[in-house]
Amino acid sequence: MYKGMKTSLKNMVLKKKIDGVDDEFKERIMLAVTEVNGCEICSYVHTRIALEKGLSDEEIQMILGGNSEKIPEQEVVAILFAQHYADTRGKPTQKTWNTLVATYGEQKSYHILGIIRMMMVGNIFGIPLSALKNRIKGKPNKKSNIGYELIMMVLPIPFIPITLLHALVSELLRIPSITFSE
């Protein structure tokens, strides 16, 4: 949770308008990440937003099903990287990162990474929120418990200023924004 919040805040602090990452592209990335992580609330919210941004129902369902067939060709590498990033819990391979950078350039790749990380943080909180919502409806998730669900609703609050400070310091010290798996 802490690492996800810190890396997301670091990207938000450095956020710049990047050409070529329009709202539709952003929503495709977010849907791809939440598909891997399986967050009900995030899937619901981003499906609605994607529809409002002009994505077709068919395209949204394909992305949520892990299918990249309807994704615009110029966005496929980013979507596949987003899925890989989520699947490796934020530890992509150097090779996949290099492919992203070779395709989009460094600045745009970091922007794509920031979008992915924002969705990862959303999923970190959305998954226990979904579980709590289902528990209240009498359908508890067997992989969760009430303690975890409640802690995840409260615990992040004191971490926000700490993670923001950590993100700023790591940027000042030029600590790399991404680490890789072996």
Phi and psi in degrees as a GROMACS rama.xvg file:
@    title "Ramachandran Plot"
@    xaxis  label "Phi"
@    yaxis  label "Psi"
@TYPE xy
-60.9485  -48.4327  TYR-2
-60.4667  -43.3179  LYS-3
-61.4024  -43.1494  GLY-4
-65.5357  -44.0463  MET-5
-62.5598  -48.2037  LYS-6
-67.6865  -35.1529  THR-7
-68.0636  -44.6152  SER-8
-63.9511  -37.5413  LEU-9
-60.8758  -44.2797  LYS-10
-66.6829  -36.173  ASN-11
-67.399  -38.1309  MET-12
-62.5186  -37.5629  VAL-13
-90.4629  5.05304  LEU-14
-57.3932  128.336  LYS-15
-132.74  153.06  LYS-16
-70.3599  123.52  LYS-17
-115.846  128.215  ILE-18
-65.6937  141.31  ASP-19
93.1329  -3.75561  GLY-20
-115.024  79.9816  VAL-21
-82.8639  178.072  ASP-22
-60.1485  -38.2838  ASP-23
-65.0324  -44.1654  GLU-24
-60.7996  -46.0337  PHE-25
-58.3309  -44.5797  LYS-26
-67.726  -35.0396  GLU-27
-62.066  -42.209  ARG-28
-61.6862  -47.6508  ILE-29
-64.0807  -41.0036  MET-30
-64.2729  -39.1903  LEU-31
-63.5266  -41.6679  ALA-32
-67.3895  -47.2002  VAL-33
-68.3066  -26.299  THR-34
-62.9258  -43.8908  GLU-35
-66.7228  -42.9256  VAL-36
-80.5198  -19.839  ASN-37
71.4858  40.8741  GLY-38
-91.9264  113.859  CYS-39
-61.0955  -48.6289  GLU-40
-64.7573  -44.0332  ILE-41
-65.5366  -38.8045  CYS-42
-60.2733  -44.707  SER-43
-62.7806  -51.7935  TYR-44
-63.1545  -45.8666  VAL-45
-76.4995  -22.1562  HIS-46
-65.7737  -45.364  THR-47
-61.2769  -46.8247  ARG-48
-63.5083  -43.1073  ILE-49
-60.7616  -41.6585  ALA-50
-61.6467  -42.8957  LEU-51
-64.4906  -29.863  GLU-52
-84.8724  -4.52788  LYS-53
107.547  1.05757  GLY-54
-71.1822  144.779  LEU-55
-79.1139  155.91  SER-56
-58.5167  -40.5535  ASP-57
-61.5394  -44.8779  GLU-58
-63.6618  -43.5803  GLU-59
-60.9167  -46.363  ILE-60
-62.6691  -36.1784  GLN-61
-66.7916  -43.7166  MET-62
-63.4514  -44.6759  ILE-63
-68.1995  -14.3743  LEU-64
-97.6257  4.11767  GLY-65
81.5389  14.9599  GLY-66
-103.618  126.425  ASN-67
-100.598  13.6643  SER-68
-58.3673  -39.6375  GLU-69
-94.2374  3.35709  LYS-70
-76.5012  135.688  ILE-71
-54.3797  138.261  PRO-72
-52.2566  -39.4272  GLU-73
-72.1991  -6.64997  GLN-74
-110.81  -6.63021  GLU-75
-60.0257  -43.8132  VAL-76
-60.2616  -42.2508  VAL-77
-65.1686  -41.2024  ALA-78
-66.3975  -43.428  ILE-79
-65.3596  -37.843  LEU-80
-64.5287  -42.4132  PHE-81
-59.2128  -43.7682  ALA-82
-64.6894  -42.4478  GLN-83
-63.0959  -43.8679  HIS-84
-59.8478  -45.7905  TYR-85
-67.0507  -41.5853  ALA-86
-64.0772  -32.3382  ASP-87
-94.2413  9.55582  THR-88
54.1999  44.1824  ARG-89
85.1096  16.5042  GLY-90
-125.276  70.0241  LYS-91
-70.156  167.913  PRO-92
-80.4719  155.157  THR-93
-60.1809  -37.5182  GLN-94
-62.5257  -43.0042  LYS-95
-67.7657  -37.4203  THR-96
-64.2912  -44.832  TRP-97
-59.8782  -37.8285  ASN-98
-64.7787  -42.527  THR-99
-60.3807  -48.6323  LEU-100
-64.5407  -40.4669  VAL-101
-63.6917  -31.9906  ALA-102
-80.2885  -42.6447  THR-103
-114.788  -10.0992  TYR-104
87.2692  160.295  GLY-105
-65.9283  -47.3325  GLU-106
-61.482  -47.994  GLN-107
-66.9675  -35.3663  LYS-108
-63.8055  -41.042  SER-109
-66.1022  -33.9646  TYR-110
-66.0238  -43.8817  HIS-111
-60.8783  -42.9186  ILE-112
-59.1532  -41.0654  LEU-113
-61.807  -40.5891  GLY-114
-64.203  -44.3734  ILE-115
-59.4565  -46.1177  ILE-116
-66.0882  -37.0325  ARG-117
-60.6976  -41.6468  MET-118
-68.5847  -37.5078  MET-119
-60.4226  -43.6481  MET-120
-65.2556  -42.1243  VAL-121
-57.3795  -41.5416  GLY-122
-67.5636  -36.3123  ASN-123
-56.4557  -38.246  ILE-124
-94.2484  -29.7541  PHE-125
-69.7046  -35.0319  GLY-126
-63.6548  -50.7884  ILE-127
-67.9088  -29.8975  PRO-128
-65.9627  -41.6038  LEU-129
-61.0479  -42.9478  SER-130
-63.8137  -41.6705  ALA-131
-65.3098  -42.7348  LEU-132
-59.9703  -45.1185  LYS-133
-66.5816  -35.8186  ASN-134
-61.5515  -43.9357  ARG-135
-61.8239  -33.1084  ILE-136
-80.2503  2.08001  LYS-137
85.3574  15.2683  GLY-138
-124.098  68.7668  LYS-139
-64.8114  146.997  PRO-140
-82.3019  125.244  ASN-141
-66.4562  -19.825  LYS-142
-89.186  1.80968  LYS-143
-129.261  170.569  SER-144
-143.236  160.551  ASN-145
-60.9482  -37.2691  ILE-146
-60.11  -49.5612  GLY-147
-60.1821  -45.643  TYR-148
-60.9704  -44.0355  GLU-149
-71.0825  -41.4887  LEU-150
-60.7228  -41.3521  ILE-151
-69.22  -16.2891  MET-152
-83.5839  -25.4163  MET-153
-107.922  -40.8682  VAL-154
-54.5723  -39.5679  LEU-155
-63.4109  -26.2098  PRO-156
-54.697  -52.4946  ILE-157
-70.3247  -18.807  PRO-158
-78.7713  -19.1151  PHE-159
-58.3489  -53.0512  ILE-160
-65.8624  -33.8561  PRO-161
-66.4471  -46.121  ILE-162
-68.3462  -33.2349  THR-163
-64.4391  -45.3508  LEU-164
-61.7698  -45.3639  LEU-165
-59.2171  -43.1633  HIS-166
-62.8123  -42.7756  ALA-167
-64.9039  -45.1569  LEU-168
-62.8854  -43.9313  VAL-169
-64.1012  -31.2791  SER-170
-71.6142  -43.4511  GLU-171
-61.4739  -36.8218  LEU-172
-84.2758  0.214382  LEU-173
57.2478  40.8489  ARG-174
-73.8106  132.526  ILE-175
-52.9971  142.803  PRO-176
-80.9337  -12.1805  SER-177
-143.114  140.672  ILE-178
-119.84  160.791  THR-179
-123.983  155.573  PHE-180
-79.47  168.368  SER-181
